Amino acid sequence: YRLYLVLDVFSRMIVGWEIYHNESAEHAAALIGKACLRHHIRRDQLVLHSDNGSPMKGATMLATLQKLGVVPSFSRPSVSDDNPYSEALFRTLKYTPAYPRKRFGDIDQARAWVQRFVAWYNTEHRHSGIRFVTPAQRHAGLDRQILADRTAVYEAAKKANPARWRSRAVRNWTRIDTVWLNPEKLHQESPETIRRAA
């Protein structure tokens, strides 16, 4: 079975998914169309980043993206970390304790399992990359208040027990407002370091 999945990179929320027997551009196009409709995506509001698989580059898919006003973006050839968010999500899916030990009996069983996984991932899973809020909370903008409340709790605990904290700051609960597929490296190696390493 083939799992098609759309992940909002900013919130880490799974915003659409389908399971089919085969891969095709038509299936991918149908999924992105449904996801855009469900989430009220306007023209020129969205960039869809994907791998270089034929379903994502097929004529039907590209025509659908153009019709929806969605800008296509593709991973660079032979660059394994161009889509780290989807790689992390699929690792979570495959290594969750609830992942079945035996093969799915049929496609309906696979769909039922993925539906349960998506509900858990979106509404219960506290994601470390977004300061341990759920993807649904971040997607709805609820994370701002949750993180502000956590900061207040930690500051009150530090004030009540200063010896426990000593010179340490409280945990950073600042909201992450910018998300990058490939952030620039903060510390570029100098030519001198490269020469010494060679």
C-alpha positions as CSV (number, residue, x, y, z in Angstrom):
1,Y,0.0,0.0,0.0
2,R,1.1,3.6,-0.7
3,L,0.7,6.3,1.9
4,Y,0.3,9.8,0.5
5,L,0.7,12.4,3.2
6,V,0.8,16.2,3.4
7,L,2.5,17.8,6.4
8,D,2.4,21.5,7.3
9,V,6.1,22.2,8.0
10,F,5.4,25.2,10.3
11,S,3.0,23.4,12.7
12,R,4.1,19.8,11.9
13,M,0.4,19.0,11.5
14,I,-0.6,16.3,9.1
15,V,-3.2,18.2,7.0
16,G,-4.1,15.4,4.6
17,W,-3.5,11.8,3.9
18,E,-4.7,8.9,1.7
19,I,-3.7,5.3,1.1
20,Y,-3.9,3.7,-2.3
21,H,-2.8,0.4,-3.9
22,N,-0.4,2.2,-6.2
23,E,1.5,5.4,-6.8
24,S,0.2,7.9,-9.3
25,A,0.2,11.6,-10.0
26,E,-3.6,11.5,-10.0
27,H,-3.7,10.2,-6.4
28,A,-1.2,12.9,-5.3
29,A,-3.2,15.6,-7.1
30,A,-6.5,14.5,-5.5
31,L,-4.9,14.6,-2.1
32,I,-3.5,18.1,-2.4
33,G,-6.8,19.3,-3.9
34,K,-8.7,18.0,-0.9
35,A,-6.2,19.4,1.6
36,C,-6.3,22.8,0.1
37,L,-10.1,22.8,0.1
38,R,-10.3,21.5,3.7
39,H,-7.8,24.1,5.0
40,H,-9.1,27.1,2.9
41,I,-5.8,27.6,1.0
42,R,-5.9,30.7,-1.3
43,R,-4.0,31.0,-4.5
44,D,-0.3,31.9,-4.1
45,Q,-0.4,31.1,-0.4
46,L,1.3,27.8,-0.4
47,V,4.6,26.1,-1.5
48,L,4.5,22.3,-1.7
49,H,7.9,20.8,-1.1
50,S,8.2,17.1,-2.1
51,D,10.7,14.5,-3.2
52,N,11.4,13.8,-6.9
53,G,9.1,10.9,-7.2
54,S,7.1,10.5,-10.4
55,P,3.7,11.0,-8.6
56,M,4.9,14.5,-7.5
57,K,6.3,15.5,-10.9
58,G,3.6,14.0,-13.1
59,A,1.6,16.2,-15.4
60,T,-1.6,15.8,-13.5
61,M,-0.1,16.8,-10.3
62,L,1.7,19.8,-11.8
63,A,-1.5,20.9,-13.5
64,T,-3.4,20.6,-10.3
65,L,-0.8,22.7,-8.4
66,Q,-1.0,25.4,-11.1
67,K,-4.8,25.4,-11.0
68,L,-4.7,25.8,-7.2
69,G,-2.0,28.4,-7.3
70,V,0.4,26.2,-5.3
71,V,4.1,26.6,-6.0
72,P,5.9,23.3,-6.4
73,S,9.3,22.8,-4.8
74,F,11.4,19.6,-5.1
75,S,14.3,18.1,-3.2
76,R,17.7,18.4,-4.8
77,P,18.9,15.2,-6.4
78,S,21.0,13.1,-4.1
79,V,20.5,15.4,-1.1
80,S,19.2,13.2,1.7
81,D,18.2,15.9,4.1
82,D,16.2,18.2,1.8
83,N,13.0,17.1,3.4
84,P,13.9,16.5,7.1
85,Y,10.4,17.1,8.4
86,S,8.8,14.3,6.4
87,E,11.7,12.0,7.1
88,A,11.3,12.6,10.9
89,L,7.5,12.1,10.6
90,F,7.9,8.8,8.8
91,R,10.4,7.6,11.4
92,T,7.9,8.5,14.1
93,L,5.2,6.5,12.2
94,K,7.4,3.4,11.7
95,Y,8.8,3.3,15.2
96,T,5.7,4.2,17.3
97,P,4.9,1.3,19.7
98,A,1.5,1.1,18.1
99,Y,2.9,0.2,14.7
100,P,1.6,-3.3,13.8
101,R,3.9,-6.3,14.0
102,K,2.1,-8.1,11.2
103,R,1.2,-6.9,7.7
104,F,-2.2,-5.2,7.3
105,G,-4.8,-7.7,6.2
106,D,-6.3,-5.3,3.6
107,I,-6.3,-1.6,2.6
108,D,-9.2,-0.8,4.9
109,Q,-7.2,-2.0,7.9
110,A,-4.2,0.1,6.8
111,R,-6.4,3.1,6.5
112,A,-7.9,2.6,9.9
113,W,-4.5,2.3,11.5
114,V,-3.2,5.5,9.8
115,Q,-6.3,7.4,10.8
116,R,-5.6,6.5,14.4
117,F,-2.0,7.4,14.1
118,V,-2.8,10.8,12.5
119,A,-5.3,11.6,15.3
120,W,-2.7,10.8,17.9
121,Y,0.2,12.6,16.1
122,N,-1.9,15.8,15.6
123,T,-3.7,16.0,18.9
124,E,-1.6,14.1,21.5
125,H,2.0,13.9,20.4
126,R,4.0,16.7,22.1
127,H,6.5,17.6,19.4
128,S,10.1,18.4,20.6
129,G,10.8,20.6,17.5
130,I,7.9,23.0,18.4
131,R,8.6,23.2,22.2
132,F,6.5,20.2,23.2
133,V,3.1,21.4,22.1
134,T,0.9,19.3,19.8
135,P,0.8,20.0,16.0
136,A,-2.9,20.8,16.3
137,Q,-2.2,23.4,19.1
138,R,0.4,25.1,17.0
139,H,-1.7,25.0,13.8
140,A,-4.5,26.7,15.7
141,G,-2.2,29.3,17.2
142,L,-2.8,28.0,20.7
143,D,0.9,27.4,21.4
144,R,1.5,31.1,22.1
145,Q,-0.6,31.1,25.3
146,I,0.6,27.6,26.3
147,L,4.2,28.6,26.0
148,A,3.6,31.9,27.8
149,D,1.9,30.0,30.6
150,R,4.8,27.5,30.8
151,T,7.3,30.4,31.1
152,A,5.3,31.9,34.0
153,V,5.2,28.6,35.8
154,Y,8.9,28.1,35.5
155,E,9.7,31.7,36.5
156,A,7.4,31.3,39.6
157,A,9.2,28.0,40.5
158,K,12.6,29.7,40.2
159,K,11.5,32.6,42.3
160,A,10.0,30.2,45.0
161,N,13.2,28.0,45.0
162,P,16.2,30.1,43.9
163,A,18.7,27.6,45.4
164,R,17.4,24.9,43.1
165,W,18.0,27.0,40.0
166,R,21.2,28.8,41.2
167,S,22.6,30.7,38.2
168,R,20.7,28.7,35.6
169,A,18.0,30.2,33.5
170,V,14.6,28.6,33.2
171,R,13.9,26.4,30.2
172,N,13.4,28.3,27.0
173,W,9.7,28.2,26.1
174,T,10.0,31.0,23.4
175,R,7.8,30.3,20.4
176,I,9.7,29.2,17.3
177,D,8.4,31.6,14.6
178,T,10.6,30.7,11.7
179,V,11.0,27.3,10.1
180,W,13.5,26.5,7.3
181,L,13.8,23.4,5.2
182,N,17.6,24.0,5.0
183,P,18.8,26.7,7.3
184,E,22.1,28.3,6.5
185,K,24.9,27.0,8.7
186,L,25.5,29.4,11.5
187,H,29.2,28.8,11.6
188,Q,30.7,28.6,8.2
189,E,34.1,27.1,8.2
190,S,36.9,29.5,7.3
191,P,39.2,28.8,4.4
192,E,42.1,28.3,6.9
193,T,40.2,25.6,8.7
194,I,39.4,23.8,5.4
195,R,43.1,24.0,4.4
196,R,44.2,22.5,7.7
197,A,41.7,19.7,7.5
198,A,42.8,18.9,4.0
